[in-house]
Amino acid sequence: MKPSKKSRREFLKKSLTASAGISIVPSFAISGLGHKAPSDKLNIVGIGVGGKGMHNLNAMNSENIIGLCDIDWNFSKPCFDLFPRAAKFYDWRKMFEDLGPSIDGVVVATADHTHAAIAATAMTMDKHVYCQKPLTHSIYESRLLTKLAENYKGATQMGNQGNSGDGVRQLCEWIWNGEIGEVKEAHAWTDRPIWPQGLERPKEKMPVPKNFNWDLFIGPAKKRPYHEVYTPWNWRGFWDFGTGAFGDMACHVMDPIYRALKLKYPIAISGSSTSLNTESAPNAEKVRFDFPAREAMAKLPLPEVQVHWYDGGLLPDRPELLADGVPLLRDGLGGCMFIGTKDTLICDSGGFNPRLLSGRVPKVTPYLRRIPDMVKYIDGPHEQDWIRACKESPENRVNGSAHFGYAGPFNEMVLLGVLAIRLQGLNKTLDWNGEAMRFTNISENDTMEVIESFHFDRKNGNPNWDVKRLEINAYQAAREFIKHTYHNGWSLPSMG
């Protein structure tokens, strides 16, 4: 379903018009973008609806779901059946051409590497955007969406539903009240990956299934032959398409740390992992972030802090006050821990179920805005809070708490964790200039060794471990990790 040259020209014309600041507004909107009565329904389209996108759209079924787009119509059939009246597309660009003036909101739930192009295009068309986590695949893309959110009027939300939960709000209120004292150390962990990682690129070629557009899945990545190992789901473990366990889960698990400690850009990162290759994320990893001191709050100094991440079954050392037999991983997703000078706070993924290891329950009057019904880690309230924001005027809008002004910088931190792993071959702590988006201690001539391929078998009963290693320019690799080269005609709007 490739658009014709004529329709492509029309699409580009519309995109350029939107980029120039002329809003494309649904005809039934009374007084422009966002000025809608709460009882009025939004027209929403979903892109990437075979998996999480279907759950997001089902949580938005109070509105009109008018379009569904996915490269795999076989895997997406349950969503097509759920919304039988919605128009169906393979290509999101064709959807925007055909439905553009009627669209109010766009849900992006594709593979990580295509989030930014779709979300950015929708934003420049003055659409509201709900984008799954991780927000983007590269640091530059996160910065782009942050900047576009400043320049356009649409409501935005990243799909880390724990961010709307009561738990993270209670946790923040406790910490900001000084209940655990100064925090100079925090830890976060997950049991992911639950999908295959540490893989080589498949060598065999497979025919592309019917009702499946492999070229559209590849998107801005370099071309490679189709193989069933990539999708659905398993793309998360391949660097070209996903960000591994770190990118998948840190936007949930680390959100309370980033939010409660008022972090922004780390000044240094370092990481280590199980065997790592150029194709796929490792099976287990740990990362350390160093953050500078921040401006003190009324009841809480914010000194320098180290934040540690663990996945693949790795965990921090058990704190002394944690009772024997009590697991650090309680909810099957992850958790985090704040080590303060007065007490230690621990919580489940997304900040749910915060508790002090001393057993004391702080008496702090709640004051942060609560999202209705968001007392569990569920779909629905997070999406509905975005819908509420979409219907409010830009001038008077209360943004969802995971709006791109917050989620963009947070996602940069998450992706730096991915880079700490991919650049571990330099064997040093990497110094980071967040404003400039660059490492300050990687020179143009620095090289590092990486594993390109590996194979294990037995010869005459003896182990044979065959590893092909490459020496690459680390400076150029880091630049590409920070800001990807787009292929196959894909591009991003200007940051402006």
C-alpha positions in Angstrom: 0.0 0.0 0.0 2.6 2.6 -1.1 1.1 6.0 -1.6 1.1 7.4 -5.1 3.5 10.1 -6.1 0.6 12.5 -6.2 -0.6 11.6 -2.7 3.0 11.8 -1.4 3.3 15.3 -2.8 0.0 16.2 -1.1 1.2 14.8 2.2 4.5 16.7 2.0 2.6 19.9 1.2 0.4 19.3 4.3 3.4 18.6 6.5 5.2 21.7 5.4 2.0 23.8 6.0 1.7 22.3 9.5 5.4 22.9 10.1 4.9 26.6 9.2 2.5 26.9 12.1 -0.9 26.6 10.3 -3.0 24.2 12.3 -5.1 21.5 10.6 -8.2 21.5 12.9 -11.1 19.1 12.8 -14.2 20.7 11.3 -16.3 20.0 14.4 -13.9 21.7 16.9 -15.8 24.9 18.0 -12.9 27.2 18.6 -9.7 25.4 17.7 -7.4 22.7 19.0 -8.1 21.6 22.5 -11.3 23.7 23.0 -13.8 20.8 23.4 -16.4 20.1 26.0 -15.5 17.0 28.2 -18.6 15.3 26.8 -17.4 15.8 23.2 -15.6 12.8 21.7 -12.1 13.0 20.2 -11.3 11.3 16.9 -8.3 9.0 17.7 -6.1 6.9 15.4 -3.7 4.1 16.5 -0.4 3.2 14.9 1.0 -0.1 15.9 -2.1 -1.8 17.2 -1.2 -5.5 17.4 0.1 -5.4 20.9 0.2 -2.6 23.5 -1.5 -0.2 21.1 -4.7 -2.3 21.3 -4.7 -2.0 25.1 -4.2 1.8 24.9 -7.0 2.2 22.4 -9.3 0.0 24.4 -8.6 2.3 27.4 -9.7 5.2 25.1 -12.9 3.6 23.9 -14.8 6.5 25.4 -13.8 8.3 22.2 -14.2 7.7 18.5 -11.5 5.3 17.2 -11.5 6.2 13.5 -8.3 4.6 12.2 -6.0 1.6 12.8 -2.6 1.2 11.3 -0.2 -1.7 11.6 2.4 -3.4 9.3 1.1 -6.9 10.4 -2.6 -7.3 9.7 -2.5 -10.9 11.0 -1.3 -10.0 14.5 -3.5 -6.9 14.5 -6.8 -8.7 13.7 -8.0 -8.7 17.4 -7.8 -4.9 17.3 -9.5 -4.7 14.0 -12.3 -6.8 15.4 -12.5 -4.6 18.5 -13.0 -1.5 16.4 -14.7 -2.8 13.2 -15.8 0.7 12.0 -12.2 2.1 12.0 -10.4 2.5 8.7 -7.4 0.2 8.3 -4.0 1.0 7.0 -0.5 -0.4 6.6 1.3 2.9 6.2 0.9 5.7 8.8 1.7 8.3 6.2 -1.3 7.1 4.1 -3.4 7.3 7.2 -2.4 10.9 7.8 -3.1 11.7 4.1 -6.6 10.2 4.1 -7.8 11.0 7.6 -5.6 14.0 8.6 -8.2 16.8 8.9 -10.5 14.5 10.9 -7.8 13.3 13.4 -7.7 14.8 16.9 -5.3 12.4 18.6 -2.6 9.9 17.6 -1.5 6.8 19.6 2.0 5.6 18.7 2.8 2.0 19.8 5.1 0.8 17.1 8.6 -0.6 17.5 10.9 1.9 19.3 12.8 2.9 16.2 9.8 4.4 14.5 8.3 6.3 17.5 10.0 9.6 16.8 9.2 10.1 13.1 5.5 9.3 13.6 5.1 11.3 16.8 7.0 14.3 15.4 5.0 14.4 12.2 1.7 14.2 14.1 2.9 17.0 16.4 3.7 19.3 13.5 0.2 18.6 12.2 -1.1 19.9 15.5 -2.4 16.6 16.7 -2.4 15.4 20.3 0.0 12.5 20.7 0.2 9.6 23.1 3.4 7.7 22.5 4.5 4.4 24.1 7.6 4.1 26.1 10.5 4.3 25.6 9.5 7.6 24.0 12.2 7.4 21.3 15.1 5.2 20.1 17.8 7.9 20.3 18.7 10.8 22.5 18.4 13.4 19.7 14.8 12.1 19.0 13.9 12.7 22.6 15.2 16.2 22.5 13.3 16.8 19.3 10.0 15.7 20.8 10.6 17.9 23.8 11.2 20.9 21.6 8.2 20.2 19.4 6.0 20.0 22.5 7.1 23.5 23.4 6.3 24.9 20.0 3.0 23.1 19.2 -0.3 23.1 21.1 -1.2 19.4 21.3 -1.4 17.5 24.5 1.2 14.8 24.9 1.8 11.7 27.1 4.3 8.9 27.3 2.8 5.5 27.9 4.3 4.7 31.3 1.1 4.3 33.2 2.7 4.1 36.7 3.6 7.8 36.3 -0.1 8.6 36.9 -0.3 6.3 40.0 -1.1 7.3 43.5 2.1 5.5 44.7 4.6 7.8 43.0 2.7 10.8 44.3 2.7 9.6 47.9 6.4 8.6 47.5 7.3 12.2 46.3 5.3 13.8 49.1 7.2 11.7 51.7 10.6 12.3 50.3 10.0 16.1 49.7 8.8 16.4 53.3 12.3 15.1 54.5 10.9 11.8 55.8 14.0 9.8 54.8 16.5 12.6 54.8 19.0 13.4 52.1 19.3 10.8 49.3 22.7 10.2 47.9 22.1 6.8 46.5 19.2 5.1 44.7 18.7 1.7 43.0 16.3 0.4 40.4 15.8 -3.1 39.0 13.7 -5.3 36.8 13.4 -9.0 35.9 13.4 -8.3 32.2 14.2 -9.4 29.6 11.5 -12.1 29.2 12.2 -12.1 25.4 15.4 -13.4 23.7 18.5 -11.2 23.9 22.2 -11.7 23.3 21.4 -13.0 19.8 23.2 -13.0 16.5 21.6 -11.7 13.3 19.7 -14.7 11.7 21.6 -16.0 8.7 18.7 -17.7 6.9 16.1 -15.8 4.9 12.4 -16.4 5.2 9.5 -15.4 2.9 7.5 -12.4 4.1 4.1 -13.5 5.3 0.9 -12.4 3.6 -0.8 -9.3 5.0 2.6 -8.1 6.3 4.7 -5.2 5.1 8.3 -5.8 6.1 9.6 -2.6 4.5 7.4 -0.5 6.7 8.6 -2.4 9.7 12.2 -1.7 8.8 11.3 2.0 8.5 14.4 4.2 9.0 16.7 1.3 9.9 19.1 -0.3 7.4 17.5 -3.0 5.2 17.8 -6.6 6.3 15.9 -9.7 5.2 12.7 -10.7 7.0 12.9 -13.4 9.7 10.2 -14.4 12.1 12.5 -13.9 15.1 12.1 -10.1 14.9 8.4 -9.5 15.2 6.0 -9.5 16.9 7.5 -8.6 20.3 11.1 -9.9 20.0 12.3 -6.8 18.1 12.9 -5.3 21.6 16.1 -7.3 21.9 17.7 -6.1 18.6 19.5 -2.7 18.6 18.2 -1.6 15.3 14.6 -1.8 16.4 14.5 -1.7 20.2 16.5 -0.7 23.3 16.6 -4.0 25.2 15.4 -4.5 28.8 16.7 -1.1 29.9 14.7 0.9 27.4 11.6 -1.3 27.8 11.4 -1.1 31.6 13.3 1.8 32.9 10.6 4.3 31.8 8.4 2.5 34.3 10.8 1.5 37.1 13.1 4.5 37.2 10.3 7.1 36.9 9.9 7.5 40.8 13.6 8.2 41.1 13.8 10.7 38.3 10.7 12.5 39.6 11.3 12.4 43.3 14.9 13.5 43.2 14.2 16.2 40.5 16.9 14.8 38.2 17.7 16.0 34.7 21.0 15.2 32.9 23.6 13.0 34.5 27.2 14.1 34.3 28.7 10.6 34.0 27.6 7.1 33.2 29.3 3.6 33.3 28.0 0.1 32.6 28.8 -3.5 32.3 26.9 -6.6 31.1 26.9 -10.2 30.0 28.3 -10.9 26.6 27.4 -8.0 24.2 27.4 -8.0 20.4 26.6 -5.5 17.7 23.1 -6.9 17.0 21.4 -7.6 20.2 21.2 -6.3 23.8 22.8 -8.4 26.5 20.9 -10.8 28.8 21.8 -8.9 32.0 23.4 -5.5 32.7 24.0 -2.9 35.4 24.6 0.8 35.0 25.6 3.7 37.2 24.5 7.3 36.7 26.2 10.2 38.5 24.1 13.3 38.9 25.2 16.7 40.2 23.6 18.5 43.1 20.3 20.3 42.3 18.6 23.3 43.9 17.4 22.4 47.4 13.7 22.2 48.2 12.1 23.7 51.3 12.5 20.6 53.4 15.0 18.6 51.4 18.6 19.3 50.2 19.3 17.7 46.8 23.0 16.7 46.9 25.0 14.8 44.4 23.4 11.3 43.9 24.4 8.0 42.3 21.6 6.0 40.6 22.1 2.3 39.9 20.2 0.1 37.4 20.1 -3.7 37.3 18.2 -6.1 34.9 18.3 -9.7 33.8 18.1 -11.1 37.3 20.7 -8.9 38.8 19.8 -7.0 42.0 21.3 -4.5 44.4 22.7 -5.8 47.7 20.0 -6.4 50.2 19.5 -3.6 52.6 20.1 -4.5 56.3 16.6 -3.6 57.4 14.8 -5.7 54.8 13.4 -8.8 56.6 14.7 -12.2 55.7 12.5 -13.9 53.1 11.1 -10.7 51.7 12.0 -10.4 48.0 13.2 -7.2 46.4 11.2 -8.1 43.3 7.6 -8.4 44.4 5.4 -7.5 41.5 7.1 -9.3 38.6 8.1 -6.0 37.0 10.7 -4.3 39.1 11.2 -1.9 41.9 13.4 0.9 43.3 15.0 2.0 46.5 16.0 5.3 48.0 18.7 5.2 50.6 18.4 8.3 52.8 20.3 9.6 55.8 17.2 9.0 58.1 15.5 5.9 56.5 15.3 3.8 53.4 12.3 3.8 51.1 11.4 1.0 48.8 8.6 0.6 46.2 7.4 -1.6 43.4 7.5 -0.7 39.7 6.1 2.7 38.9 6.3 3.8 42.6 3.4 1.6 43.7 3.3 0.4 47.3 6.0 2.7 48.8 7.1 1.7 52.3 9.9 2.6 54.7 12.1 -0.2 55.9 12.0 1.1 59.4 8.3 0.2 59.4 7.2 3.8 60.1 4.4 5.2 58.1 4.9 9.0 57.5 2.0 11.3 58.3 2.1 13.7 55.4 -1.1 15.3 54.1 -1.5 14.5 50.3 -1.3 17.5 48.1 -0.3 16.4 44.6 -3.0 16.0 42.0 -4.4 12.5 41.9 -5.6 10.7 38.8 -9.0 9.2 39.4 -8.9 5.4 39.8 -5.1 5.1 39.4 -4.4 3.0 42.5 -3.1 0.0 40.6 -0.8 -0.6 37.7 -3.5 -0.7 35.0 -4.4 0.7 31.6 -7.1 3.3 31.6 -6.5 6.2 34.0 -3.2 7.2 32.4 -4.8 7.3 28.9 -7.9 9.0 30.2 -5.9 11.7 31.8 -4.3 12.4 28.4 -7.8 12.6 26.9 -8.8 15.1 29.5 -5.7 17.2 28.7 -6.6 17.0 25.0 -10.0 18.5 25.6 -8.6 21.5 27.6 -7.5 24.6 25.9 -3.7 25.0 25.6 -3.8 28.2 27.6 -5.5 26.5 30.6 -4.4 22.9 30.2 -3.2 20.8 33.1 -0.7 18.5 31.4 -0.6 14.8 32.1 2.3 14.2 34.3 4.2 12.2 31.6 3.9 15.0 29.0 6.8 15.3 26.7 8.3 18.2 28.6 8.9 15.8 31.4 9.1 12.5 29.5 11.6 13.8 26.9 14.5 14.6 29.3 13.6 11.5 31.4 13.8 9.3 28.3 17.2 10.8 27.5 18.4 9.5 30.9 17.1 6.1 30.1 18.8 6.0 26.7 22.0 7.1 28.2 21.8 3.9 30.2 21.6 2.0 26.9 24.7 3.9 25.7 26.6 3.1 28.8 26.2 -0.6 27.9 27.0 -0.2 24.2 30.1 1.9 24.9 31.4 -0.2 27.7 34.3 -1.4 25.5 36.0 1.9 26.2 36.6 0.7 29.7 36.0 4.1 31.4 33.4 6.2 33.0 31.9 8.4 30.3 31.5 12.1 31.0 28.3 13.6 29.6 27.3 17.2 28.6 23.6 17.0 28.6 22.8 20.4 27.1 25.2 19.7 24.2 24.2 16.0 23.9 27.8 14.8 23.7 30.4 12.8 25.6 33.3 15.0 26.6 35.9 12.3 27.1 35.6 10.3 23.9 38.1 11.6 21.3 37.9 11.3 17.5 40.6 8.6 17.5 39.2 6.5 20.4 38.5 2.9 19.4 36.9 -0.1 21.1 36.5 -3.8 20.4 33.1 -5.2 19.8 31.7 -8.7 19.1 30.3 -9.0 15.6 29.4 -12.7 15.7 29.9 -15.7 17.9 29.4 -19.5 17.6 29.8 -22.4 20.1 30.0 -26.0 19.1 32.1 -29.1 20.0 35.0 -30.6 18.0 36.1 -34.0 19.1 34.2 -33.6 22.3 36.0 -30.3 23.1 34.4 -26.9 23.4 34.9 -24.6 20.3 34.1 -20.9 21.0 34.4 -19.0 17.8 34.1 -15.2 18.2 34.6 -12.6 15.5 35.7 -9.3 16.9 35.8 -5.9 15.3 37.6 -2.7 16.3 35.4 0.3 15.6 35.8 4.1 16.0 34.0 4.8 19.3 33.6 8.5 18.6 31.6 7.8 15.4 29.7 5.0 17.1 28.7 7.3 19.9 27.5 10.0 17.5 25.4 7.5 15.7 23.9 6.2 18.9 23.0 9.8 20.0 21.6 10.8 16.6 20.7 8.1 14.2 21.2 8.2 10.4 17.8 7.7 8.9 17.4 5.4 5.8 14.9 4.5 3.2 13.5 8.0 2.7 12.5 8.5 6.3 13.3 11.8 8.0 12.5 14.0 11.0 11.1 17.5 11.2 13.5 20.2 12.2 14.0 20.9 15.9 13.3 24.6 15.1 
